[in-house]
Amino acid sequence: MAKIEIKGSPEELERVTTFLANNNIKFNVVNDYGNHSLDDIDRYQHLMRKYT
């Protein structure tokens, strides 16, 4: 299986996940273990909970 990695802010990631979900495309949002601000970590965690 192939993977696509999308890098960007939580807002950009949410735009992409919304597009994928609206077009019935299967995907997973996974933790990248990067060095992010506490605010960004919270927003990424929210996306992971929302789309998992």
Distance bins in CASP14 RR format, pairs under 12 A and 6 or more apart:
PFRMAT RR
TARGET T0000
AUTHOR 0000-0000-0000
RMODE 2
METHOD distances of the structure
MODEL  1
1 26 0 0 0 0 0 1 0 0 0 0 0
1 28 0 0 0 0 0 1 0 0 0 0 0
3 27 0 0 0 0 1 0 0 0 0 0 0
3 28 0 0 0 0 1 0 0 0 0 0 0
3 30 0 0 0 0 1 0 0 0 0 0 0
4 16 0 0 0 0 1 0 0 0 0 0 0
4 20 0 0 0 0 0 1 0 0 0 0 0
4 25 0 0 0 0 0 1 0 0 0 0 0
4 27 0 0 0 0 1 0 0 0 0 0 0
4 28 0 0 0 0 0 1 0 0 0 0 0
4 30 0 0 0 0 0 1 0 0 0 0 0
5 13 0 0 0 0 0 1 0 0 0 0 0
5 16 0 0 0 0 0 1 0 0 0 0 0
5 27 0 0 0 0 0 1 0 0 0 0 0
5 28 0 0 0 0 0 1 0 0 0 0 0
5 29 0 0 0 0 0 1 0 0 0 0 0
5 30 0 0 0 0 1 0 0 0 0 0 0
5 32 0 0 0 0 1 0 0 0 0 0 0
6 12 1 0 0 1 0 0 0 0 0 0 0
6 13 1 0 0 1 0 0 0 0 0 0 0
6 14 0 0 0 0 0 1 0 0 0 0 0
6 15 0 0 0 0 1 0 0 0 0 0 0
6 16 1 0 1 0 0 0 0 0 0 0 0
6 17 0 0 0 0 1 0 0 0 0 0 0
6 19 0 0 0 0 0 1 0 0 0 0 0
6 20 0 0 0 0 1 0 0 0 0 0 0
6 27 0 0 0 0 1 0 0 0 0 0 0
6 28 0 0 0 0 0 1 0 0 0 0 0
6 29 0 0 0 0 1 0 0 0 0 0 0
6 30 0 0 0 0 0 1 0 0 0 0 0
6 32 0 0 0 0 0 1 0 0 0 0 0
6 44 0 0 0 0 0 1 0 0 0 0 0
6 47 0 0 0 0 0 1 0 0 0 0 0
7 13 0 0 0 0 1 0 0 0 0 0 0
7 16 0 0 0 0 0 1 0 0 0 0 0
7 32 0 0 0 0 1 0 0 0 0 0 0
7 34 0 0 0 0 0 1 0 0 0 0 0
7 36 0 0 0 0 0 1 0 0 0 0 0
8 14 0 0 0 0 0 1 0 0 0 0 0
8 15 0 0 0 0 0 1 0 0 0 0 0
8 16 0 0 0 0 1 0 0 0 0 0 0
8 32 0 0 0 0 0 1 0 0 0 0 0
8 34 0 0 0 0 0 1 0 0 0 0 0
8 36 0 0 0 0 0 1 0 0 0 0 0
8 40 0 0 0 0 1 0 0 0 0 0 0
8 43 0 0 0 0 0 1 0 0 0 0 0
8 44 0 0 0 0 0 1 0 0 0 0 0
8 47 0 0 0 0 0 1 0 0 0 0 0
9 15 0 0 0 0 1 0 0 0 0 0 0
9 16 0 0 0 0 0 1 0 0 0 0 0
9 36 0 0 0 0 1 0 0 0 0 0 0
9 37 0 0 0 0 0 1 0 0 0 0 0
9 39 0 0 0 0 0 1 0 0 0 0 0
9 40 1 0 0 1 0 0 0 0 0 0 0
9 43 0 0 0 0 1 0 0 0 0 0 0
9 44 0 0 0 0 1 0 0 0 0 0 0
9 47 0 0 0 0 0 1 0 0 0 0 0
10 16 0 0 0 0 0 1 0 0 0 0 0
10 17 0 0 0 0 0 1 0 0 0 0 0
10 29 0 0 0 0 0 1 0 0 0 0 0
10 32 0 0 0 0 0 1 0 0 0 0 0
10 36 0 0 0 0 1 0 0 0 0 0 0
10 37 0 0 0 0 0 1 0 0 0 0 0
10 39 0 0 0 0 1 0 0 0 0 0 0
10 40 1 0 1 0 0 0 0 0 0 0 0
10 41 0 0 0 0 1 0 0 0 0 0 0
10 42 0 0 0 0 1 0 0 0 0 0 0
10 43 1 1 0 0 0 0 0 0 0 0 0
10 44 1 0 1 0 0 0 0 0 0 0 0
10 45 0 0 0 0 1 0 0 0 0 0 0
10 46 0 0 0 0 1 0 0 0 0 0 0
10 47 1 0 0 1 0 0 0 0 0 0 0
10 48 0 0 0 0 0 1 0 0 0 0 0
10 50 0 0 0 0 0 1 0 0 0 0 0
11 17 0 0 0 0 0 1 0 0 0 0 0
11 18 0 0 0 0 0 1 0 0 0 0 0
11 39 0 0 0 0 0 1 0 0 0 0 0
11 40 0 0 0 0 1 0 0 0 0 0 0
11 43 0 0 0 0 1 0 0 0 0 0 0
11 44 0 0 0 0 0 1 0 0 0 0 0
11 46 0 0 0 0 0 1 0 0 0 0 0
11 47 0 0 0 0 0 1 0 0 0 0 0
12 18 0 0 0 0 0 1 0 0 0 0 0
12 19 0 0 0 0 0 1 0 0 0 0 0
12 40 0 0 0 0 0 1 0 0 0 0 0
12 43 0 0 0 0 0 1 0 0 0 0 0
12 44 0 0 0 0 0 1 0 0 0 0 0
12 47 0 0 0 0 0 1 0 0 0 0 0
13 19 0 0 0 0 0 1 0 0 0 0 0
13 20 0 0 0 0 0 1 0 0 0 0 0
13 27 0 0 0 0 0 1 0 0 0 0 0
13 29 1 0 0 1 0 0 0 0 0 0 0
13 30 0 0 0 0 0 1 0 0 0 0 0
13 32 0 0 0 0 0 1 0 0 0 0 0
13 36 0 0 0 0 0 1 0 0 0 0 0
13 40 0 0 0 0 1 0 0 0 0 0 0
13 43 0 0 0 0 1 0 0 0 0 0 0
13 44 1 0 0 1 0 0 0 0 0 0 0
13 45 0 0 0 0 0 1 0 0 0 0 0
13 46 0 0 0 0 0 1 0 0 0 0 0
13 47 1 0 0 1 0 0 0 0 0 0 0
13 48 0 0 0 0 1 0 0 0 0 0 0
13 50 0 0 0 0 0 1 0 0 0 0 0
13 51 0 0 0 0 1 0 0 0 0 0 0
14 20 0 0 0 0 0 1 0 0 0 0 0
14 21 0 0 0 0 0 1 0 0 0 0 0
14 29 0 0 0 0 1 0 0 0 0 0 0
14 40 0 0 0 0 0 1 0 0 0 0 0
14 43 1 0 0 1 0 0 0 0 0 0 0
14 44 0 0 0 0 1 0 0 0 0 0 0
14 46 0 0 0 0 1 0 0 0 0 0 0
14 47 1 0 1 0 0 0 0 0 0 0 0
14 48 0 0 0 0 0 1 0 0 0 0 0
14 50 0 0 0 0 1 0 0 0 0 0 0
14 51 0 0 0 0 1 0 0 0 0 0 0
15 21 0 0 0 0 0 1 0 0 0 0 0
15 22 0 0 0 0 0 1 0 0 0 0 0
15 47 0 0 0 0 0 1 0 0 0 0 0
16 22 0 0 0 0 0 1 0 0 0 0 0
16 23 0 0 0 0 0 1 0 0 0 0 0
16 25 0 0 0 0 0 1 0 0 0 0 0
16 27 0 0 0 0 1 0 0 0 0 0 0
16 29 0 0 0 0 1 0 0 0 0 0 0
16 47 0 0 0 0 1 0 0 0 0 0 0
16 51 0 0 0 0 0 1 0 0 0 0 0
17 23 0 0 0 0 0 1 0 0 0 0 0
17 25 0 0 0 0 1 0 0 0 0 0 0
17 26 0 0 0 0 0 1 0 0 0 0 0
17 27 1 0 0 1 0 0 0 0 0 0 0
17 28 0 0 0 0 1 0 0 0 0 0 0
17 29 1 0 0 1 0 0 0 0 0 0 0
17 30 0 0 0 0 0 1 0 0 0 0 0
17 43 0 0 0 0 0 1 0 0 0 0 0
17 44 0 0 0 0 0 1 0 0 0 0 0
17 46 0 0 0 0 0 1 0 0 0 0 0
17 47 1 0 0 1 0 0 0 0 0 0 0
17 48 0 0 0 0 1 0 0 0 0 0 0
17 49 0 0 0 0 0 1 0 0 0 0 0
17 50 1 0 0 1 0 0 0 0 0 0 0
17 51 1 0 1 0 0 0 0 0 0 0 0
17 52 0 0 0 0 0 1 0 0 0 0 0
18 25 0 0 0 0 0 1 0 0 0 0 0
18 27 0 0 0 0 0 1 0 0 0 0 0
18 29 0 0 0 0 0 1 0 0 0 0 0
18 47 0 0 0 0 1 0 0 0 0 0 0
18 50 0 0 0 0 1 0 0 0 0 0 0
18 51 0 0 0 0 1 0 0 0 0 0 0
19 25 0 0 0 0 1 0 0 0 0 0 0
19 27 0 0 0 0 1 0 0 0 0 0 0
19 51 0 0 0 0 0 1 0 0 0 0 0
20 26 0 0 0 0 1 0 0 0 0 0 0
20 27 1 0 1 0 0 0 0 0 0 0 0
20 28 0 0 0 0 0 1 0 0 0 0 0
20 29 0 0 0 0 1 0 0 0 0 0 0
20 47 0 0 0 0 0 1 0 0 0 0 0
20 51 0 0 0 0 1 0 0 0 0 0 0
21 27 1 0 0 1 0 0 0 0 0 0 0
21 28 0 0 0 0 0 1 0 0 0 0 0
21 29 0 0 0 0 0 1 0 0 0 0 0
21 47 0 0 0 0 0 1 0 0 0 0 0
21 50 0 0 0 0 1 0 0 0 0 0 0
21 51 1 0 0 1 0 0 0 0 0 0 0
21 52 0 0 0 0 0 1 0 0 0 0 0
22 51 0 0 0 0 0 1 0 0 0 0 0
25 51 0 0 0 0 0 1 0 0 0 0 0
26 51 0 0 0 0 0 1 0 0 0 0 0
27 47 0 0 0 0 0 1 0 0 0 0 0
27 48 0 0 0 0 0 1 0 0 0 0 0
27 51 1 0 0 1 0 0 0 0 0 0 0
27 52 0 0 0 0 0 1 0 0 0 0 0
28 47 0 0 0 0 0 1 0 0 0 0 0
28 48 0 0 0 0 1 0 0 0 0 0 0
28 51 1 0 0 1 0 0 0 0 0 0 0
28 52 1 0 0 1 0 0 0 0 0 0 0
29 43 0 0 0 0 0 1 0 0 0 0 0
29 44 1 0 0 1 0 0 0 0 0 0 0
29 45 0 0 0 0 1 0 0 0 0 0 0
29 46 0 0 0 0 1 0 0 0 0 0 0
29 47 1 0 1 0 0 0 0 0 0 0 0
29 48 1 0 1 0 0 0 0 0 0 0 0
29 49 0 0 0 0 1 0 0 0 0 0 0
29 50 0 0 0 0 1 0 0 0 0 0 0
29 51 1 0 1 0 0 0 0 0 0 0 0
29 52 1 0 0 1 0 0 0 0 0 0 0
30 44 0 0 0 0 1 0 0 0 0 0 0
30 45 0 0 0 0 0 1 0 0 0 0 0
30 47 0 0 0 0 0 1 0 0 0 0 0
30 48 1 0 0 1 0 0 0 0 0 0 0
30 51 0 0 0 0 0 1 0 0 0 0 0
30 52 0 0 0 0 1 0 0 0 0 0 0
31 41 0 0 0 0 1 0 0 0 0 0 0
31 44 1 0 0 1 0 0 0 0 0 0 0
31 45 0 0 0 0 1 0 0 0 0 0 0
31 47 0 0 0 0 0 1 0 0 0 0 0
31 48 1 0 0 1 0 0 0 0 0 0 0
31 49 0 0 0 0 0 1 0 0 0 0 0
31 52 0 0 0 0 0 1 0 0 0 0 0
32 40 0 0 0 0 0 1 0 0 0 0 0
32 41 0 0 0 0 0 1 0 0 0 0 0
32 44 0 0 0 0 1 0 0 0 0 0 0
32 47 0 0 0 0 0 1 0 0 0 0 0
32 48 0 0 0 0 0 1 0 0 0 0 0
33 41 0 0 0 0 0 1 0 0 0 0 0
33 44 0 0 0 0 0 1 0 0 0 0 0
34 40 0 0 0 0 1 0 0 0 0 0 0
34 41 0 0 0 0 1 0 0 0 0 0 0
34 44 0 0 0 0 1 0 0 0 0 0 0
35 41 0 0 0 0 1 0 0 0 0 0 0
36 42 0 0 0 0 1 0 0 0 0 0 0
36 43 0 0 0 0 1 0 0 0 0 0 0
36 44 1 0 0 1 0 0 0 0 0 0 0
36 45 0 0 0 0 0 1 0 0 0 0 0
37 43 0 0 0 0 1 0 0 0 0 0 0
37 44 0 0 0 0 0 1 0 0 0 0 0
38 44 0 0 0 0 0 1 0 0 0 0 0
38 45 0 0 0 0 0 1 0 0 0 0 0
39 45 0 0 0 0 0 1 0 0 0 0 0
39 46 0 0 0 0 0 1 0 0 0 0 0
40 46 0 0 0 0 0 1 0 0 0 0 0
40 47 0 0 0 0 0 1 0 0 0 0 0
41 47 0 0 0 0 0 1 0 0 0 0 0
41 48 0 0 0 0 0 1 0 0 0 0 0
42 48 0 0 0 0 0 1 0 0 0 0 0
42 49 0 0 0 0 0 1 0 0 0 0 0
43 49 0 0 0 0 0 1 0 0 0 0 0
43 50 0 0 0 0 0 1 0 0 0 0 0
44 50 0 0 0 0 0 1 0 0 0 0 0
44 51 0 0 0 0 0 1 0 0 0 0 0
44 52 0 0 0 0 0 1 0 0 0 0 0
45 51 0 0 0 0 0 1 0 0 0 0 0
45 52 0 0 0 0 0 1 0 0 0 0 0
46 52 0 0 0 0 0 1 0 0 0 0 0
END
